[in-house]
Amino acid sequence: MSSQRSKRRRTARAISHLPDSDKVLTFPEWCLANSFSERTGHRILASGDGPEVVQLSPKRIGVTVGANRAWQISRTRTRGAR
């Protein structure tokens, strides 16, 4: 087993006890989860209309599953709205 694979498994075990809403998606994972490109993700965040962001390190950001869910709900349109 590669060290990368074992590291991913250890990480998965370490966060498995967290409630789903507290789990953090990395920026690329957040973009993938919402089916848009990273460029679009950057535009959404820059516009100020994106979800709350977690600063993971000086150059890395993430989005909690709960913040993503709340952001998606805030963008839900009513019937007949365009």
C-alpha positions, 0 to 999 in steps of 0.5 A, spaced: 500 500 500 502 506 498 504 511 503 499 516 500 493 511 500 495 509 507 495 517 509 488 518 506 485 512 510 488 515 516 485 521 515 478 518 513 478 514 520 480 521 524 474 525 521 469 519 521 466 521 528 465 528 525 458 530 524 457 531 516 456 538 517 462 540 520 467 536 515 471 541 510 471 540 503 477 543 500 476 548 494 477 543 489 472 538 492 467 544 493 467 545 486 467 538 484 461 537 489 457 543 486 459 541 478 463 547 476 470 549 475 475 551 479 475 558 475 467 559 476 468 557 484 473 563 484 468 567 481 463 565 486 467 567 492 470 573 489 463 576 488 461 575 495 455 571 494 459 564 495 458 560 502 463 562 508 470 559 507 475 556 512 482 558 511 486 551 512 492 554 511 495 561 508 494 559 501 488 554 502 481 554 503 475 550 504 468 550 505 464 546 510 459 541 508 454 545 512 456 552 509 455 549 502 448 546 504 446 553 507 449 556 501 445 552 496 439 553 500 440 560 499 440 559 492 434 555 491 429 559 486 421 558 487 417 556 482 416 560 476 422 564 478 427 565 472 
